[in-house]
Amino acid sequence: MAAGGKGGAKPAAAPARPARDGLGVAIVCLVSWLVPGGGHLQLGRRGKGLVFLIALPVMFGIGLYLGGRLFPFAWSEPLVALAAVADLGAGLWYFAARFAGYGGGQVVAATYEYGNTFLIVAGLLNFLVMLDAFDIALDRK
Amino acid sequence: MASHVLWLTIFAFFVSLVFAVLLRDTPREQLRTGAMMFGAFVGAALLLGWLMVPFPL
């Protein structure tokens, strides 16, 4: 005797609420950039959103603690400018750090390069998180 | 604190965590992928560090 012929399959991930229209998708991307994980939370992916919400700002904070530098947009030095774009990926945390006067960089600190690495990678990872939220919003994932 | 190994390990942990959560959907898969990635990060760093003793840059 077969029990429960219907409804046996269940979704592996939490159900998402995709934003179909262009404005909705743009808002998801903006929120995801400004608040790491915010786009996932907005789309109902709470577990993923919470991990990003905690992990990425912690990485950014460690980068500042280690004496990393928030690079300026010096387009005459392409690598510095690219690092600045990567730093900007941290969203509101980037602006908060700038506003509070952090991120000057302690070049003589032994951990200076580690700090830069944490800051840059935190921003780049948030760009990936934003792209993931974009895919979810378009119902691709 | 200026322990290079400590910061390397913390960096590997966070990057592995974010990638595992980003790329996988179930907790089991996330744990497996994250552990593999973390091991690869730390293992590769230790291997390269060990190789730099006989072959310094």
N, CA and C atoms of all chains as a GROMACS GRO file, in nm:
protein
  594
    1MET      N    1   0.084  -0.118   0.000
    1MET     CA    2   0.000   0.000   0.000
    1MET      C    3   0.088   0.125   0.000
    2ALA      N    4   0.066   0.209  -0.097
    2ALA     CA    5   0.146   0.330  -0.106
    2ALA      C    6   0.085   0.439  -0.020
    3ALA      N    7   0.164   0.497   0.063
    3ALA     CA    8   0.117   0.606   0.150
    3ALA      C    9   0.161   0.741   0.094
    4GLY      N   10   0.068   0.832   0.086
    4GLY     CA   11   0.104   0.969   0.046
    4GLY      C   12   0.149   0.976  -0.098
    5GLY      N   13   0.062   0.948  -0.190
    5GLY     CA   14   0.098   0.951  -0.331
    5GLY      C   15   0.132   1.090  -0.381
    6LYS      N   16   0.077   1.190  -0.316
    6LYS     CA   17   0.102   1.327  -0.362
    6LYS      C   18   0.186   1.403  -0.260
    7GLY      N   19   0.259   1.499  -0.310
    7GLY     CA   20   0.331   1.590  -0.220
    7GLY      C   21   0.456   1.530  -0.159
    8GLY      N   22   0.513   1.428  -0.223
    8GLY     CA   23   0.634   1.366  -0.170
    8GLY      C   24   0.757   1.453  -0.188
    9ALA      N   25   0.761   1.527  -0.298
    9ALA     CA   26   0.880   1.609  -0.325
    9ALA      C   27   0.871   1.741  -0.251
   10LYS      N   28   0.985   1.782  -0.199
   10LYS     CA   29   0.987   1.912  -0.132
   10LYS      C   30   1.106   1.991  -0.184
   11PRO      N   31   1.096   2.121  -0.187
   11PRO     CA   32   1.205   2.202  -0.238
   11PRO      C   33   1.326   2.195  -0.145
   12ALA      N   34   1.446   2.195  -0.207
   12ALA     CA   35   1.568   2.184  -0.128
   12ALA      C   36   1.599   2.314  -0.055
   13ALA      N   37   1.569   2.426  -0.119
   13ALA     CA   38   1.602   2.555  -0.058
   13ALA      C   39   1.474   2.625  -0.015
   14ALA      N   40   1.492   2.729   0.065
   14ALA     CA   41   1.378   2.808   0.110
   14ALA      C   42   1.311   2.874  -0.012
   15PRO      N   43   1.180   2.880  -0.013
   15PRO     CA   44   1.114   2.939  -0.129
   15PRO      C   45   1.148   3.086  -0.144
   16ALA      N   46   1.181   3.124  -0.263
   16ALA     CA   47   1.216   3.263  -0.290
   16ALA      C   48   1.094   3.336  -0.343
   17ARG      N   49   1.096   3.468  -0.325
   17ARG     CA   50   0.990   3.550  -0.381
   17ARG      C   51   1.052   3.639  -0.487
   18PRO      N   52   1.058   3.591  -0.610
   18PRO     CA   53   1.130   3.666  -0.712
   18PRO      C   54   1.062   3.798  -0.746
   19ALA      N   55   1.145   3.900  -0.763
   19ALA     CA   56   1.094   4.028  -0.809
   19ALA      C   57   1.107   4.030  -0.960
   20ARG      N   58   0.998   4.026  -1.031
   20ARG     CA   59   1.003   4.005  -1.176
   20ARG      C   60   1.036   4.131  -1.254
   21ASP      N   61   0.984   4.243  -1.210
   21ASP     CA   62   1.001   4.363  -1.292
   21ASP      C   63   1.140   4.424  -1.275
   22GLY      N   64   1.177   4.506  -1.373
   22GLY     CA   65   1.311   4.563  -1.374
   22GLY      C   66   1.343   4.646  -1.253
   23LEU      N   67   1.247   4.726  -1.209
   23LEU     CA   68   1.271   4.812  -1.092
   23LEU      C   69   1.294   4.727  -0.967
   24GLY      N   70   1.213   4.622  -0.954
   24GLY     CA   71   1.229   4.532  -0.839
   24GLY      C   72   1.366   4.467  -0.836
   25VAL      N   73   1.412   4.424  -0.952
   25VAL     CA   74   1.544   4.361  -0.961
   25VAL      C   75   1.652   4.463  -0.927
   26ALA      N   76   1.636   4.584  -0.977
   26ALA     CA   77   1.735   4.689  -0.948
   26ALA      C   78   1.740   4.720  -0.799
   27ILE      N   79   1.623   4.722  -0.735
   27ILE     CA   80   1.619   4.749  -0.591
   27ILE      C   81   1.688   4.637  -0.513
   28VAL      N   82   1.663   4.513  -0.556
   28VAL     CA   83   1.728   4.399  -0.490
   28VAL      C   84   1.880   4.412  -0.500
   29CYS      N   85   1.928   4.448  -0.620
   29CYS     CA   86   2.073   4.463  -0.640
   29CYS      C   87   2.129   4.576  -0.554
   30LEU      N   88   2.056   4.687  -0.549
   30LEU     CA   89   2.102   4.802  -0.470
   30LEU      C   90   2.108   4.767  -0.322
   31VAL      N   91   2.002   4.702  -0.273
   31VAL     CA   92   1.999   4.662  -0.131
   31VAL      C   93   2.111   4.563  -0.103
   32SER      N   94   2.131   4.469  -0.197
   32SER     CA   95   2.234   4.367  -0.179
   32SER      C   96   2.374   4.428  -0.175
   33TRP      N   97   2.394   4.533  -0.253
   33TRP     CA   98   2.525   4.599  -0.251
   33TRP      C   99   2.543   4.679  -0.121
   34LEU      N  100   2.441   4.757  -0.086
   34LEU     CA  101   2.454   4.844   0.031
   34LEU      C  102   2.464   4.764   0.161
   35VAL      N  103   2.383   4.660   0.173
   35VAL     CA  104   2.382   4.576   0.294
   35VAL      C  105   2.414   4.433   0.250
   36PRO      N  106   2.535   4.386   0.273
   36PRO     CA  107   2.567   4.249   0.232
   36PRO      C  108   2.466   4.148   0.285
   37GLY      N  109   2.406   4.072   0.195
   37GLY     CA  110   2.305   3.975   0.235
   37GLY      C  111   2.164   4.032   0.236
   38GLY      N  112   2.151   4.162   0.224
   38GLY     CA  113   2.020   4.226   0.230
   38GLY      C  114   1.928   4.181   0.116
   39GLY      N  115   1.985   4.163  -0.002
   39GLY     CA  116   1.906   4.117  -0.116
   39GLY      C  117   1.850   3.978  -0.094
   40HIS      N  118   1.932   3.890  -0.037
   40HIS     CA  119   1.886   3.754  -0.009
   40HIS      C  120   1.775   3.754   0.096
   41LEU      N  121   1.792   3.838   0.198
   41LEU     CA  122   1.688   3.848   0.301
   41LEU      C  123   1.558   3.899   0.239
   42GLN      N  124   1.571   3.996   0.151
   42GLN     CA  125   1.454   4.054   0.085
   42GLN      C  126   1.382   3.949   0.000
   43LEU      N  127   1.460   3.855  -0.056
   43LEU     CA  128   1.402   3.753  -0.143
   43LEU      C  129   1.362   3.627  -0.067
   44GLY      N  130   1.375   3.629   0.064
   44GLY     CA  131   1.330   3.515   0.144
   44GLY      C  132   1.436   3.410   0.168
   45ARG      N  133   1.559   3.432   0.125
   45ARG     CA  134   1.668   3.337   0.151
   45ARG      C  135   1.736   3.377   0.282
   46ARG      N  136   1.669   3.347   0.392
   46ARG     CA  137   1.714   3.399   0.521
   46ARG      C  138   1.849   3.342   0.566
   47GLY      N  139   1.865   3.210   0.548
   47GLY     CA  140   1.990   3.147   0.593
   47GLY      C  141   2.111   3.207   0.524
   48LYS      N  142   2.104   3.212   0.391
   48LYS     CA  143   2.216   3.267   0.315
   48LYS      C  144   2.236   3.414   0.349
   49GLY      N  145   2.126   3.487   0.356
   49GLY     CA  146   2.134   3.629   0.384
   49GLY      C  147   2.202   3.657   0.518
   50LEU      N  148   2.169   3.580   0.620
   50LEU     CA  149   2.228   3.602   0.752
   50LEU      C  150   2.378   3.574   0.751
   51VAL      N  151   2.418   3.468   0.680
   51VAL     CA  152   2.562   3.437   0.672
   51VAL      C  153   2.637   3.552   0.607
   52PHE      N  154   2.584   3.604   0.496
   52PHE     CA  155   2.651   3.716   0.428
   52PHE      C  156   2.646   3.842   0.514
   53LEU      N  157   2.535   3.861   0.581
   53LEU     CA  158   2.517   3.980   0.666
   53LEU      C  159   2.620   3.986   0.778
   54ILE      N  160   2.664   3.869   0.824
   54ILE     CA  161   2.761   3.865   0.933
   54ILE      C  162   2.904   3.851   0.878
   55ALA      N  163   2.924   3.757   0.786
   55ALA     CA  164   3.061   3.723   0.744
   55ALA      C  165   3.131   3.839   0.671
   56LEU      N  166   3.061   3.903   0.580
   56LEU     CA  167   3.128   4.005   0.499
   56LEU      C  168   3.166   4.130   0.579
   57PRO      N  169   3.076   4.184   0.662
   57PRO     CA  170   3.120   4.296   0.746
   57PRO      C  171   3.231   4.259   0.844
   58VAL      N  172   3.229   4.134   0.894
   58VAL     CA  173   3.338   4.092   0.984
   58VAL      C  174   3.471   4.093   0.908
   59MET      N  175   3.469   4.042   0.785
   59MET     CA  176   3.592   4.046   0.703
   59MET      C  177   3.638   4.191   0.682
   60PHE      N  178   3.542   4.277   0.652
   60PHE     CA  179   3.575   4.419   0.629
   60PHE      C  180   3.634   4.481   0.756
   61GLY      N  181   3.573   4.450   0.870
   61GLY     CA  182   3.622   4.503   0.997
   61GLY      C  183   3.761   4.451   1.031
   62ILE      N  184   3.785   4.324   1.003
   62ILE     CA  185   3.919   4.269   1.027
   62ILE      C  186   4.021   4.342   0.940
   63GLY      N  187   3.982   4.369   0.816
   63GLY     CA  188   4.072   4.441   0.726
   63GLY      C  189   4.111   4.577   0.782
   64LEU      N  190   4.015   4.647   0.838
   64LEU     CA  191   4.045   4.778   0.899
   64LEU      C  192   4.131   4.762   1.023
   65TYR      N  193   4.098   4.661   1.104
   65TYR     CA  194   4.173   4.635   1.227
   65TYR      C  195   4.320   4.605   1.197
   66LEU      N  196   4.344   4.536   1.086
   66LEU     CA  197   4.482   4.498   1.049
   66LEU      C  198   4.559   4.612   0.984
   67GLY      N  199   4.497   4.727   0.972
   67GLY     CA  200   4.568   4.843   0.916
   67GLY      C  201   4.560   4.852   0.766
   68GLY      N  202   4.460   4.788   0.708
   68GLY     CA  203   4.442   4.796   0.564
   68GLY      C  204   4.400   4.934   0.518
   69ARG      N  205   4.414   4.956   0.389
   69ARG     CA  206   4.385   5.089   0.333
   69ARG      C  207   4.264   5.083   0.241
   70LEU      N  208   4.178   5.181   0.255
   70LEU     CA  209   4.070   5.199   0.156
   70LEU      C  210   4.128   5.285   0.045
   71PHE      N  211   4.155   5.223  -0.068
   71PHE     CA  212   4.230   5.289  -0.173
   71PHE      C  213   4.151   5.402  -0.239
   72PRO      N  214   4.222   5.506  -0.283
   72PRO     CA  215   4.154   5.617  -0.352
   72PRO      C  216   4.130   5.581  -0.499
   73PHE      N  217   4.037   5.652  -0.561
   73PHE     CA  218   4.009   5.629  -0.703
   73PHE      C  219   4.110   5.707  -0.788
   74ALA      N  220   4.233   5.658  -0.786
   74ALA     CA  221   4.341   5.722  -0.861
   74ALA      C  222   4.352   5.652  -0.997
   75TRP      N  223   4.284   5.709  -1.097
   75TRP     CA  224   4.278   5.640  -1.227
   75TRP      C  225   4.410   5.645  -1.302
   76SER      N  226   4.502   5.731  -1.256
   76SER     CA  227   4.635   5.731  -1.318
   76SER      C  228   4.713   5.605  -1.277
   77GLU      N  229   4.670   5.542  -1.168
   77GLU     CA  230   4.730   5.416  -1.124
   77GLU      C  231   4.620   5.309  -1.129
   78PRO      N  232   4.610   5.237  -1.241
   78PRO     CA  233   4.496   5.147  -1.261
   78PRO      C  234   4.477   5.042  -1.150
   79LEU      N  235   4.585   4.987  -1.098
   79LEU     CA  236   4.569   4.884  -0.994
   79LEU      C  237   4.512   4.944  -0.865
   80VAL      N  238   4.554   5.065  -0.834
   80VAL     CA  239   4.500   5.132  -0.715
   80VAL      C  240   4.351   5.160  -0.735
   81ALA      N  241   4.316   5.206  -0.855
   81ALA     CA  242   4.175   5.235  -0.883
   81ALA      C  243   4.090   5.108  -0.879
   82LEU      N  244   4.145   4.999  -0.931
   82LEU     CA  245   4.069   4.873  -0.926
   82LEU      C  246   4.051   4.826  -0.782
   83ALA      N  247   4.154   4.845  -0.700
   83ALA     CA  248   4.142   4.810  -0.558
   83ALA      C  249   4.035   4.897  -0.491
   84ALA      N  250   4.026   5.024  -0.535
   84ALA     CA  251   3.923   5.113  -0.479
   84ALA      C  252   3.783   5.064  -0.517
   85VAL      N  253   3.768   5.018  -0.641
   85VAL     CA  254   3.639   4.965  -0.684
   85VAL      C  255   3.603   4.842  -0.601
   86ALA      N  256   3.703   4.757  -0.577
   86ALA     CA  257   3.679   4.637  -0.496
   86ALA      C  258   3.639   4.676  -0.354
   87ASP      N  259   3.708   4.774  -0.296
   87ASP     CA  260   3.672   4.821  -0.161
   87ASP      C  261   3.528   4.871  -0.156
   88LEU      N  262   3.490   4.940  -0.261
   88LEU     CA  263   3.355   4.998  -0.268
   88LEU      C  264   3.246   4.890  -0.262
   89GLY      N  265   3.282   4.768  -0.296
   89GLY     CA  266   3.186   4.657  -0.293
   89GLY      C  267   3.127   4.632  -0.156
   90ALA      N  268   3.191   4.679  -0.051
   90ALA     CA  269   3.139   4.655   0.084
   90ALA      C  270   3.015   4.738   0.116
   91GLY      N  271   2.978   4.828   0.026
   91GLY     CA  272   2.852   4.902   0.041
   91GLY      C  273   2.854   5.003   0.154
   92LEU      N  274   2.752   4.999   0.238
   92LEU     CA  275   2.739   5.098   0.346
   92LEU      C  276   2.858   5.094   0.441
   93TRP      N  277   2.915   4.977   0.459
   93TRP     CA  278   3.030   4.966   0.550
   93TRP      C  279   3.148   5.048   0.498
   94TYR      N  280   3.162   5.050   0.365
   94TYR     CA  281   3.269   5.131   0.305
   94TYR      C  282   3.246   5.278   0.338
   95PHE      N  283   3.123   5.326   0.316
   95PHE     CA  284   3.095   5.468   0.340
   95PHE      C  285   3.106   5.501   0.489
   96ALA      N  286   3.062   5.408   0.575
   96ALA     CA  287   3.072   5.432   0.719
   96ALA      C  288   3.218   5.442   0.761
   97ALA      N  289   3.302   5.355   0.708
   97ALA     CA  290   3.444   5.358   0.743
   97ALA      C  291   3.509   5.487   0.694
   98ARG      N  292   3.474   5.527   0.572
   98ARG     CA  293   3.527   5.652   0.518
   98ARG      C  294   3.484   5.771   0.605
   99PHE      N  295   3.355   5.772   0.639
   99PHE     CA  296   3.299   5.882   0.717
   99PHE      C  297   3.364   5.890   0.855
  100ALA      N  298   3.393   5.772   0.913
  100ALA     CA  299   3.452   5.768   1.047
  100ALA      C  300   3.602   5.789   1.045
  101GLY      N  301   3.659   5.799   0.929
  101GLY     CA  302   3.802   5.827   0.919
  101GLY      C  303   3.891   5.705   0.926
  102TYR      N  304   3.831   5.585   0.910
  102TYR     CA  305   3.912   5.463   0.909
  102TYR      C  306   3.961   5.435   0.766
  103GLY      N  307   4.055   5.342   0.758
  103GLY     CA  308   4.100   5.298   0.626
  103GLY      C  309   4.212   5.382   0.568
  104GLY      N  310   4.283   5.456   0.656
  104GLY     CA  311   4.398   5.533   0.608
  104GLY      C  312   4.514   5.444   0.568
  105GLY      N  313   4.521   5.327   0.630
  105GLY     CA  314   4.627   5.233   0.597
  105GLY      C  315   4.753   5.260   0.677
  106GLN      N  316   4.802   5.156   0.746
  106GLN     CA  317   4.928   5.166   0.819
  106GLN      C  318   5.034   5.087   0.742
  107VAL      N  319   5.104   5.158   0.654
  107VAL     CA  320   5.196   5.091   0.564
  107VAL      C  321   5.307   5.017   0.639
  108VAL      N  322   5.344   5.068   0.755
  108VAL     CA  323   5.455   5.006   0.828
  108VAL      C  324   5.410   4.885   0.911
  109ALA      N  325   5.279   4.864   0.923
  109ALA     CA  326   5.230   4.751   1.002
  109ALA      C  327   5.261   4.620   0.930
  110ALA      N  328   5.295   4.518   1.009
  110ALA     CA  329   5.327   4.388   0.952
  110ALA      C  330   5.205   4.327   0.883
  111THR      N  331   5.088   4.368   0.928
  111THR     CA  332   4.964   4.310   0.875
  111THR      C  333   4.899   4.397   0.767
  112TYR      N  334   4.971   4.497   0.718
  112TYR     CA  335   4.912   4.591   0.621
  112TYR      C  336   4.856   4.519   0.498
  113GLU      N  337   4.936   4.432   0.440
  113GLU     CA  338   4.889   4.362   0.319
  113GLU      C  339   4.775   4.265   0.349
  114TYR      N  340   4.778   4.206   0.467
  114TYR     CA  341   4.666   4.121   0.508
  114TYR      C  342   4.538   4.205   0.517
  115GLY      N  343   4.552   4.323   0.575
  115GLY     CA  344   4.436   4.412   0.587
  115GLY      C  345   4.381   4.448   0.451
  116ASN      N  346   4.470   4.484   0.359
  116ASN     CA  347   4.425   4.515   0.223
  116ASN      C  348   4.353   4.396   0.160
  117THR      N  349   4.408   4.278   0.180
  117THR     CA  350   4.348   4.157   0.122
  117THR      C  351   4.208   4.135   0.178
  118PHE      N  352   4.193   4.149   0.309
  118PHE     CA  353   4.060   4.132   0.370
  118PHE      C  354   3.961   4.234   0.314
  119LEU      N  355   4.004   4.360   0.305
  119LEU     CA  356   3.914   4.466   0.257
  119LEU      C  357   3.872   4.442   0.111
  120ILE      N  358   3.970   4.412   0.028
  120ILE     CA  359   3.942   4.394  -0.116
  120ILE      C  360   3.854   4.271  -0.138
  121VAL      N  361   3.888   4.161  -0.072
  121VAL     CA  362   3.813   4.037  -0.094
  121VAL      C  363   3.671   4.049  -0.037
  122ALA      N  364   3.654   4.119   0.075
  122ALA     CA  365   3.519   4.139   0.129
  122ALA      C  366   3.432   4.212   0.026
  123GLY      N  367   3.489   4.315  -0.038
  123GLY     CA  368   3.413   4.388  -0.139
  123GLY      C  369   3.383   4.303  -0.262
  124LEU      N  370   3.482   4.229  -0.308
  124LEU     CA  371   3.460   4.146  -0.427
  124LEU      C  372   3.358   4.036  -0.400
  125LEU      N  373   3.366   3.977  -0.280
  125LEU     CA  374   3.269   3.872  -0.247
  125LEU      C  375   3.128   3.930  -0.243
  126ASN      N  376   3.116   4.053  -0.196
  126ASN     CA  377   2.982   4.113  -0.193
  126ASN      C  378   2.930   4.138  -0.334
  127PHE      N  379   3.019   4.168  -0.428
  127PHE     CA  380   2.974   4.180  -0.567
  127PHE      C  381   2.919   4.046  -0.616
  128LEU      N  382   2.985   3.936  -0.579
  128LEU     CA  383   2.935   3.803  -0.618
  128LEU      C  384   2.800   3.774  -0.552
  129VAL      N  385   2.789   3.813  -0.425
  129VAL     CA  386   2.662   3.795  -0.354
  129VAL      C  387   2.552   3.875  -0.424
  130MET      N  388   2.587   3.994  -0.468
  130MET     CA  389   2.489   4.078  -0.538
  130MET      C  390   2.445   4.012  -0.669
  131LEU      N  391   2.539   3.953  -0.742
  131LEU     CA  392   2.504   3.884  -0.866
  131LEU      C  393   2.416   3.763  -0.838
  132ASP      N  394   2.442   3.694  -0.727
  132ASP     CA  395   2.358   3.581  -0.689
  132ASP      C  396   2.216   3.627  -0.659
  133ALA      N  397   2.204   3.738  -0.587
  133ALA     CA  398   2.070   3.794  -0.558
  133ALA      C  399   2.001   3.834  -0.688
  134PHE      N  400   2.078   3.887  -0.782
  134PHE     CA  401   2.023   3.924  -0.914
  134PHE      C  402   1.964   3.801  -0.982
  135ASP      N  403   2.038   3.690  -0.981
  135ASP     CA  404   1.989   3.566  -1.043
  135ASP      C  405   1.862   3.515  -0.974
  136ILE      N  406   1.863   3.521  -0.841
  136ILE     CA  407   1.745   3.475  -0.767
  136ILE      C  408   1.624   3.563  -0.800
  137ALA      N  409   1.649   3.694  -0.808
  137ALA     CA  410   1.539   3.787  -0.837
  137ALA      C  411   1.479   3.760  -0.973
  138LEU      N  412   1.562   3.715  -1.067
  138LEU     CA  413   1.512   3.683  -1.202
  138LEU      C  414   1.461   3.540  -1.211
  139ASP      N  415   1.459   3.470  -1.096
  139ASP     CA  416   1.409   3.332  -1.090
  139ASP      C  417   1.496   3.236  -1.170
  140ARG      N  418   1.624   3.267  -1.179
  140ARG     CA  419   1.716   3.178  -1.249
  140ARG      C  420   1.770   3.070  -1.155
  141LYS      N  421   1.760   3.092  -1.025
  141LYS     CA  422   1.814   2.994  -0.928
  141LYS      C  423   1.705   2.952  -0.832
  142MET      N  424   4.839   4.161   1.697
  142MET     CA  425   4.869   4.021   1.659
  142MET      C  426   4.922   4.017   1.516
  143ALA      N  427   5.037   3.960   1.499
  143ALA     CA  428   5.096   3.956   1.366
  143ALA      C  429   5.123   3.812   1.322
  144SER      N  430   5.044   3.717   1.371
  144SER     CA  431   5.063   3.579   1.330
  144SER      C  432   5.008   3.559   1.189
  145HIS      N  433   5.098   3.537   1.096
  145HIS     CA  434   5.056   3.521   0.957
  145HIS      C  435   4.965   3.399   0.939
  146VAL      N  436   5.000   3.291   1.007
  146VAL     CA  437   4.921   3.168   0.993
  146VAL      C  438   4.780   3.190   1.046
  147LEU      N  439   4.770   3.262   1.157
  147LEU     CA  440   4.638   3.288   1.214
  147LEU      C  441   4.550   3.366   1.116
  148TRP      N  442   4.603   3.474   1.060
  148TRP     CA  443   4.522   3.556   0.970
  148TRP      C  444   4.493   3.482   0.840
  149LEU      N  445   4.589   3.403   0.797
  149LEU     CA  446   4.568   3.320   0.678
  149LEU      C  447   4.452   3.223   0.701
  150THR      N  448   4.451   3.162   0.819
  150THR     CA  449   4.347   3.064   0.851
  150THR      C  450   4.210   3.133   0.863
  151ILE      N  451   4.208   3.250   0.927
  151ILE     CA  452   4.081   3.323   0.940
  151ILE      C  453   4.031   3.366   0.802
  152PHE      N  454   4.122   3.413   0.718
  152PHE     CA  455   4.084   3.453   0.582
  152PHE      C  456   4.027   3.333   0.505
  153ALA      N  457   4.096   3.219   0.515
  153ALA     CA  458   4.050   3.098   0.444
  153ALA      C  459   3.912   3.057   0.496
  154PHE      N  460   3.890   3.070   0.626
  154PHE     CA  461   3.760   3.032   0.682
  154PHE      C  462   3.647   3.116   0.624
  155PHE      N  463   3.666   3.248   0.623
  155PHE     CA  464   3.557   3.336   0.577
  155PHE      C  465   3.532   3.320   0.427
  156VAL      N  466   3.638   3.311   0.350
  156VAL     CA  467   3.619   3.297   0.205
  156VAL      C  468   3.551   3.163   0.174
  157SER      N  469   3.593   3.057   0.242
  157SER     CA  470   3.531   2.926   0.222
  157SER      C  471   3.384   2.929   0.262
  158LEU      N  472   3.357   2.994   0.374
  158LEU     CA  473   3.219   3.004   0.423
  158LEU      C  474   3.129   3.073   0.320
  159VAL      N  475   3.174   3.187   0.271
  159VAL     CA  476   3.091   3.264   0.177
  159VAL      C  477   3.073   3.187   0.046
  160PHE      N  478   3.180   3.130  -0.006
  160PHE     CA  479   3.169   3.055  -0.131
  160PHE      C  480   3.079   2.933  -0.115
  161ALA      N  481   3.094   2.861  -0.005
  161ALA     CA  482   3.013   2.740   0.015
  161ALA      C  483   2.865   2.776   0.023
  162VAL      N  484   2.833   2.882   0.096
  162VAL     CA  485   2.692   2.922   0.108
  162VAL      C  486   2.639   2.976  -0.024
  163LEU      N  487   2.728   3.042  -0.099
  163LEU     CA  488   2.687   3.099  -0.227
  163LEU      C  489   2.662   2.991  -0.332
  164LEU      N  490   2.746   2.889  -0.332
  164LEU     CA  491   2.742   2.791  -0.442
  164LEU      C  492   2.652   2.672  -0.415
  165ARG      N  493   2.625   2.640  -0.289
  165ARG     CA  494   2.546   2.521  -0.255
  165ARG      C  495   2.419   2.562  -0.181
  166ASP      N  496   2.318   2.475  -0.190
  166ASP     CA  497   2.189   2.510  -0.131
  166ASP      C  498   2.156   2.436  -0.002
  167THR      N  499   2.201   2.311   0.010
  167THR     CA  500   2.167   2.237   0.132
  167THR      C  501   2.282   2.246   0.233
  168PRO      N  502   2.250   2.245   0.362
  168PRO     CA  503   2.355   2.256   0.465
  168PRO      C  504   2.463   2.149   0.452
  169ARG      N  505   2.422   2.028   0.417
  169ARG     CA  506   2.519   1.919   0.404
  169ARG      C  507   2.621   1.948   0.294
  170GLU      N  508   2.570   1.993   0.180
  170GLU     CA  509   2.658   2.027   0.067
  170GLU      C  510   2.746   2.147   0.101
  171GLN      N  511   2.688   2.243   0.170
  171GLN     CA  512   2.764   2.362   0.208
  171GLN      C  513   2.879   2.326   0.300
  172LEU      N  514   2.850   2.238   0.397
  172LEU     CA  515   2.953   2.196   0.492
  172LEU      C  516   3.066   2.123   0.420
  173ARG      N  517   3.029   2.035   0.330
  173ARG     CA  518   3.128   1.956   0.257
  173ARG      C  519   3.215   2.046   0.168
  174THR      N  520   3.148   2.131   0.091
  174THR     CA  521   3.222   2.221   0.001
  174THR      C  522   3.310   2.317   0.080
  175GLY      N  523   3.255   2.372   0.187
  175GLY     CA  524   3.331   2.466   0.268
  175GLY      C  525   3.453   2.401   0.331
  176ALA      N  526   3.436   2.279   0.382
  176ALA     CA  527   3.548   2.209   0.445
  176ALA      C  528   3.656   2.178   0.342
  177MET      N  529   3.615   2.134   0.224
  177MET     CA  530   3.713   2.104   0.119
  177MET      C  531   3.789   2.231   0.076
  178MET      N  532   3.715   2.339   0.062
  178MET     CA  533   3.776   2.464   0.018
  178MET      C  534   3.873   2.517   0.125
  179PHE      N  535   3.830   2.510   0.250
  179PHE     CA  536   3.914   2.556   0.360
  179PHE      C  537   4.043   2.473   0.367
  180GLY      N  538   4.028   2.342   0.355
  180GLY     CA  539   4.146   2.255   0.357
  180GLY      C  540   4.240   2.285   0.242
  181ALA      N  541   4.182   2.310   0.125
  181ALA     CA  542   4.265   2.340   0.007
  181ALA      C  543   4.339   2.472   0.025
  182PHE      N  544   4.270   2.572   0.080
  182PHE     CA  545   4.333   2.702   0.103
  182PHE      C  546   4.453   2.687   0.197
  183VAL      N  547   4.427   2.628   0.314
  183VAL     CA  548   4.532   2.618   0.416
  183VAL      C  549   4.643   2.524   0.369
  184GLY      N  550   4.603   2.411   0.310
  184GLY     CA  551   4.702   2.315   0.262
  184GLY      C  552   4.793   2.376   0.155
  185ALA      N  553   4.734   2.447   0.060
  185ALA     CA  554   4.814   2.508  -0.047
  185ALA      C  555   4.908   2.614   0.010
  186ALA      N  556   4.860   2.691   0.107
  186ALA     CA  557   4.945   2.795   0.167
  186ALA      C  558   5.062   2.732   0.241
  187LEU      N  559   5.035   2.625   0.317
  187LEU     CA  560   5.143   2.559   0.391
  187LEU      C  561   5.243   2.495   0.294
  188LEU      N  562   5.192   2.434   0.188
  188LEU     CA  563   5.280   2.371   0.089
  188LEU      C  564   5.370   2.475   0.021
  189LEU      N  565   5.308   2.584  -0.021
  189LEU     CA  566   5.386   2.689  -0.087
  189LEU      C  567   5.488   2.750   0.009
  190GLY      N  568   5.445   2.769   0.134
  190GLY     CA  569   5.536   2.823   0.234
  190GLY      C  570   5.654   2.729   0.258
  191TRP      N  571   5.626   2.599   0.260
  191TRP     CA  572   5.732   2.500   0.280
  191TRP      C  573   5.826   2.499   0.160
  192LEU      N  574   5.772   2.511   0.039
  192LEU     CA  575   5.855   2.512  -0.082
  192LEU      C  576   5.944   2.636  -0.089
  193MET      N  577   5.899   2.743  -0.024
  193MET     CA  578   5.979   2.866  -0.030
  193MET      C  579   6.102   2.860   0.060
  194VAL      N  580   6.111   2.758   0.143
  194VAL     CA  581   6.234   2.742   0.223
  194VAL      C  582   6.352   2.702   0.133
  195PRO      N  583   6.337   2.594   0.053
  195PRO     CA  584   6.450   2.561  -0.036
  195PRO      C  585   6.457   2.650  -0.161
  196PHE      N  586   6.342   2.707  -0.201
  196PHE     CA  587   6.339   2.791  -0.322
  196PHE      C  588   6.288   2.931  -0.290
  197PRO      N  589   6.366   3.011  -0.221
  197PRO     CA  590   6.318   3.146  -0.184
  197PRO      C  591   6.303   3.236  -0.306
  198LEU      N  592   6.204   3.322  -0.302
  198LEU     CA  593   6.183   3.415  -0.414
  198LEU      C  594   6.280   3.532  -0.405
   0.00000   0.00000   0.00000
